């Protein structure tokens, strides 16, 4: 397939204790494209996603095998700092996650403060840039120092996206980012994704087949921890090679 890979997994397996959650998955992630991960609940999509930025390091019972390459370098190599990996590969979760005691501004720049940025002008510039990228600036520019919890659910999710973008990641992982949102907020996030991919590579887990078809360039179908099929989204949804993919997409199971 055309284009360069920003990330790539090679024989990636993830174990929860003795449970084999992801089984030997090799998958390319194309640069500045949106890759959707689809499949029934419990098929390994989120487990796979969290392996891409070493989120499983935080869980002592999880073991990861295989390789995850970011610009050709294995993020699991012993000399690689997982904090640096998570700065380069950001994450947006299923539910909006604003820090409740912080203002809108402090939420956006929290990651920058963690890596030692203290200059107020630089922080303000980064906050404005990230909020503009998240299509939230015009809605919050006059209340940056008010609590983030005063925002609507859809605004809080765009704030979570802005916080992830503020540290200028190369890849943005999104775990069902619209599943807790109303249709209008969902539309706003989907519109946002179309503009964000000019700046950042995106991998999104979604249970919503129509959403995957609308927003992604490539789609990977997972089943029982295995990658069944990966191709251009248009091909997956119109002419899948594997009968299991077709059965899932047409609603015969899952």
VENWO-V921194 format. One record per residue. RES is the residue in three letters. PHI is phi as a letter, one per 40 degrees, with the letter a starting at -180 (none if undefined). PSI is psi in radians with two decimals (999 if undefined). OMEGA is omega as a letter, one per 20 degrees, with the letter a starting at -180 (NA if undefined). Layout:
# VENWO-V921194
res:RES phi:PHI psi:PSI omega:OMEGA
res:RES phi:PHI psi:PSI omega:OMEGA
This chain:
# VENWO-V921194
res:UNK phi:none psi:2.57 omega:a
res:UNK phi:c psi:2.88 omega:r
res:UNK phi:g psi:2.82 omega:a
res:UNK phi:c psi:2.76 omega:r
res:UNK phi:c psi:2.27 omega:r
res:UNK phi:c psi:-0.68 omega:r
res:UNK phi:b psi:2.86 omega:r
res:UNK phi:a psi:2.39 omega:r
res:UNK phi:b psi:2.52 omega:r
res:UNK phi:b psi:1.95 omega:r
res:UNK phi:f psi:0.82 omega:a
res:UNK phi:c psi:2.18 omega:r
res:UNK phi:b psi:2.50 omega:r
res:UNK phi:b psi:2.27 omega:r
res:UNK phi:b psi:2.31 omega:r
res:UNK phi:b psi:1.73 omega:a
res:UNK phi:g psi:-2.10 omega:r
res:UNK phi:c psi:-0.16 omega:a
res:UNK phi:c psi:2.23 omega:a
res:UNK phi:c psi:1.64 omega:a
res:UNK phi:c psi:-0.63 omega:r
res:UNK phi:b psi:2.31 omega:a
res:UNK phi:b psi:1.67 omega:r
res:UNK phi:f psi:0.85 omega:a
res:UNK phi:c psi:2.17 omega:r
res:UNK phi:b psi:2.06 omega:a
res:UNK phi:a psi:2.26 omega:r
res:UNK phi:c psi:2.58 omega:r
res:UNK phi:b psi:1.90 omega:a
res:UNK phi:c psi:2.45 omega:a
res:UNK phi:c psi:2.30 omega:r
res:UNK phi:f psi:0.70 omega:r
res:UNK phi:b psi:2.90 omega:r
res:UNK phi:b psi:2.14 omega:r
res:UNK phi:b psi:2.14 omega:r
res:UNK phi:c psi:2.42 omega:r
res:UNK phi:b psi:2.06 omega:a
res:UNK phi:b psi:2.87 omega:r
res:UNK phi:i psi:2.87 omega:a
res:UNK phi:c psi:2.87 omega:r
res:UNK phi:d psi:2.43 omega:r
res:UNK phi:g psi:0.24 omega:a
res:UNK phi:c psi:-0.06 omega:r
res:UNK phi:h psi:0.05 omega:a
res:UNK phi:c psi:-0.92 omega:a
res:UNK phi:c psi:-0.66 omega:r
res:UNK phi:d psi:-0.75 omega:r
res:UNK phi:c psi:-0.83 omega:a
res:UNK phi:d psi:-0.79 omega:a
res:UNK phi:c psi:-0.39 omega:r
res:UNK phi:c psi:-0.38 omega:a
res:UNK phi:c psi:-0.44 omega:r
res:UNK phi:b psi:0.48 omega:r
res:UNK phi:g psi:0.51 omega:r
res:UNK phi:c psi:-0.47 omega:a
res:UNK phi:c psi:-0.27 omega:r
res:UNK phi:d psi:-0.44 omega:a
res:UNK phi:c psi:-0.12 omega:a
res:UNK phi:b psi:1.96 omega:a
res:UNK phi:c psi:-0.34 omega:a
res:UNK phi:c psi:-0.02 omega:a
res:UNK phi:c psi:2.37 omega:r
res:UNK phi:b psi:2.33 omega:a
res:UNK phi:b psi:2.29 omega:r
res:UNK phi:b psi:2.77 omega:a
res:UNK phi:g psi:-2.91 omega:a
res:UNK phi:b psi:2.54 omega:r
res:UNK phi:b psi:1.94 omega:a
res:UNK phi:c psi:2.32 omega:r
res:UNK phi:b psi:1.99 omega:a
res:UNK phi:f psi:0.70 omega:r
res:UNK phi:g psi:-0.08 omega:a
res:UNK phi:b psi:2.41 omega:a
res:UNK phi:c psi:2.06 omega:a
res:UNK phi:c psi:-0.25 omega:r
res:UNK phi:c psi:0.09 omega:r
res:UNK phi:c psi:2.54 omega:a
res:UNK phi:d psi:-0.56 omega:a
res:UNK phi:c psi:-0.07 omega:a
res:UNK phi:c psi:2.28 omega:r
res:UNK phi:c psi:2.08 omega:a
res:UNK phi:c psi:-0.48 omega:r
res:UNK phi:c psi:-0.69 omega:r
res:UNK phi:c psi:-0.70 omega:r
res:UNK phi:d psi:-0.79 omega:a
res:UNK phi:c psi:-0.35 omega:r
res:UNK phi:c psi:-0.67 omega:a
res:UNK phi:c psi:-0.48 omega:a
res:UNK phi:b psi:1.64 omega:a
res:UNK phi:c psi:2.92 omega:a
res:UNK phi:b psi:2.35 omega:r
res:UNK phi:b psi:2.25 omega:a
res:UNK phi:c psi:3.06 omega:a
res:UNK phi:c psi:-0.77 omega:r
res:UNK phi:b psi:2.53 omega:r
res:UNK phi:d psi:2.41 omega:a
res:UNK phi:b psi:0.95 omega:r
res:UNK phi:c psi:2.56 omega:r
res:UNK phi:c psi:2.02 omega:a
res:UNK phi:c psi:-0.49 omega:a
res:UNK phi:c psi:0.00 omega:a
res:UNK phi:b psi:2.70 omega:r
res:UNK phi:c psi:2.97 omega:r
res:UNK phi:d psi:-0.84 omega:a
res:UNK phi:d psi:-0.85 omega:a
res:UNK phi:c psi:-0.55 omega:r
res:UNK phi:d psi:-0.81 omega:a
res:UNK phi:c psi:-0.69 omega:a
res:UNK phi:c psi:0.11 omega:a
res:UNK phi:d psi:-0.76 omega:a
res:UNK phi:c psi:-0.65 omega:r
res:UNK phi:c psi:-0.71 omega:r
res:UNK phi:c psi:-0.64 omega:r
res:UNK phi:c psi:-0.57 omega:a
res:UNK phi:c psi:0.25 omega:r
res:UNK phi:g psi:0.13 omega:r
res:UNK phi:c psi:2.18 omega:a
res:UNK phi:b psi:-0.34 omega:a
res:UNK phi:c psi:2.08 omega:a
res:UNK phi:c psi:-0.73 omega:a
res:UNK phi:c psi:-0.76 omega:r
res:UNK phi:c psi:-0.70 omega:r
res:UNK phi:c psi:-0.73 omega:a
res:UNK phi:c psi:-0.73 omega:r
res:UNK phi:c psi:-0.74 omega:r
res:UNK phi:c psi:-0.70 omega:r
res:UNK phi:c psi:-0.79 omega:a
res:UNK phi:c psi:-0.77 omega:a
res:UNK phi:d psi:-0.83 omega:a
res:UNK phi:c psi:-0.71 omega:r
res:UNK phi:c psi:-0.61 omega:r
res:UNK phi:c psi:-0.75 omega:r
res:UNK phi:c psi:-0.58 omega:a
res:UNK phi:c psi:0.17 omega:r
res:UNK phi:f psi:0.71 omega:a
res:UNK phi:b psi:-0.26 omega:a
res:UNK phi:d psi:-0.87 omega:a
res:UNK phi:c psi:-0.47 omega:a
res:UNK phi:c psi:-0.40 omega:a
res:UNK phi:b psi:-0.04 omega:a
res:UNK phi:d psi:-0.44 omega:a
res:UNK phi:c psi:0.05 omega:r
res:UNK phi:a psi:0.66 omega:a
res:UNK phi:d psi:-0.48 omega:a
res:UNK phi:b psi:0.28 omega:r
res:UNK phi:c psi:2.77 omega:a
res:UNK phi:c psi:2.41 omega:a
res:UNK phi:c psi:-0.44 omega:a
res:UNK phi:c psi:-0.18 omega:r
res:UNK phi:c psi:-0.12 omega:r
res:UNK phi:c psi:2.74 omega:r
res:UNK phi:c psi:2.94 omega:r
res:UNK phi:d psi:-0.77 omega:r
res:UNK phi:c psi:-0.68 omega:r
res:UNK phi:c psi:-0.68 omega:r
res:UNK phi:c psi:-0.65 omega:r
res:UNK phi:c psi:-0.68 omega:r
res:UNK phi:c psi:-0.55 omega:r
res:UNK phi:c psi:-0.72 omega:r
res:UNK phi:c psi:-0.67 omega:r
res:UNK phi:c psi:-0.76 omega:r
res:UNK phi:d psi:-0.73 omega:r
res:UNK phi:c psi:-0.72 omega:r
res:UNK phi:c psi:-0.65 omega:a
res:UNK phi:c psi:-0.40 omega:a
res:UNK phi:c psi:-0.54 omega:a
res:UNK phi:c psi:0.15 omega:r
res:UNK phi:f psi:1.04 omega:r
res:UNK phi:c psi:2.76 omega:r
res:UNK phi:c psi:-0.49 omega:a
res:UNK phi:b psi:2.47 omega:r
res:UNK phi:b psi:2.09 omega:r
res:UNK phi:c psi:2.33 omega:a
res:UNK phi:b psi:2.06 omega:a
res:UNK phi:b psi:1.67 omega:a
res:UNK phi:f psi:1.02 omega:a
res:UNK phi:c psi:-0.22 omega:a
res:UNK phi:b psi:0.08 omega:a
res:UNK phi:c psi:-0.41 omega:a
res:UNK phi:b psi:0.18 omega:a
res:UNK phi:b psi:2.75 omega:r
res:UNK phi:c psi:2.91 omega:a
res:UNK phi:d psi:-0.64 omega:a
res:UNK phi:c psi:-0.76 omega:r
res:UNK phi:c psi:-0.66 omega:r
res:UNK phi:c psi:-0.78 omega:r
res:UNK phi:c psi:-0.72 omega:a
res:UNK phi:c psi:-0.73 omega:r
res:UNK phi:c psi:-0.74 omega:r
res:UNK phi:c psi:-0.73 omega:r
res:UNK phi:c psi:-0.66 omega:r
res:UNK phi:c psi:-0.73 omega:a
res:UNK phi:d psi:-0.68 omega:a
res:UNK phi:c psi:-0.59 omega:r
res:UNK phi:c psi:-0.57 omega:a
res:UNK phi:c psi:-0.53 omega:a
res:UNK phi:c psi:-0.20 omega:r
res:UNK phi:c psi:-0.37 omega:a
res:UNK phi:b psi:-0.52 omega:a
res:UNK phi:a psi:2.58 omega:r
res:UNK phi:c psi:2.36 omega:a
res:UNK phi:b psi:2.35 omega:r
res:UNK phi:b psi:2.15 omega:a
res:UNK phi:b psi:2.26 omega:r
res:UNK phi:c psi:2.27 omega:r
res:UNK phi:a psi:2.47 omega:r
res:UNK phi:c psi:-0.16 omega:a
res:UNK phi:c psi:1.83 omega:a
res:UNK phi:c psi:-0.70 omega:r
res:UNK phi:c psi:-0.65 omega:r
res:UNK phi:c psi:-0.78 omega:r
res:UNK phi:d psi:-0.77 omega:a
res:UNK phi:c psi:-0.62 omega:a
res:UNK phi:c psi:-0.77 omega:a
res:UNK phi:b psi:-0.37 omega:a
res:UNK phi:c psi:2.72 omega:r
res:UNK phi:c psi:-0.61 omega:r
res:UNK phi:b psi:2.62 omega:r
res:UNK phi:b psi:2.38 omega:r
res:UNK phi:b psi:2.22 omega:r
res:UNK phi:b psi:2.11 omega:a
res:UNK phi:b psi:2.56 omega:r
res:UNK phi:a psi:2.18 omega:r
res:UNK phi:f psi:0.74 omega:r
res:UNK phi:g psi:-0.04 omega:a
res:UNK phi:b psi:2.64 omega:r
res:UNK phi:c psi:1.95 omega:a
res:UNK phi:c psi:-0.77 omega:a
res:UNK phi:a psi:2.49 omega:r
res:UNK phi:b psi:2.30 omega:r
res:UNK phi:a psi:-3.10 omega:r
res:UNK phi:d psi:2.48 omega:a
res:UNK phi:d psi:-0.77 omega:a
res:UNK phi:d psi:-0.72 omega:a
res:UNK phi:c psi:-0.76 omega:r
res:UNK phi:d psi:-0.70 omega:a
res:UNK phi:c psi:-0.28 omega:a
res:UNK phi:b psi:-0.50 omega:a
res:UNK phi:a psi:1.07 omega:a
res:UNK phi:c psi:2.62 omega:a
res:UNK phi:c psi:-0.60 omega:a
res:UNK phi:c psi:2.29 omega:a
res:UNK phi:c psi:-0.46 omega:r
res:UNK phi:c psi:-0.63 omega:r
res:UNK phi:c psi:-0.81 omega:a
res:UNK phi:c psi:-0.72 omega:a
res:UNK phi:c psi:-0.68 omega:r
res:UNK phi:c psi:-0.81 omega:a
res:UNK phi:c psi:-0.60 omega:a
res:UNK phi:c psi:0.05 omega:r
res:UNK phi:g psi:0.29 omega:a
res:UNK phi:c psi:-0.29 omega:r
res:UNK phi:a psi:2.94 omega:r
res:UNK phi:g psi:999 omega:NA
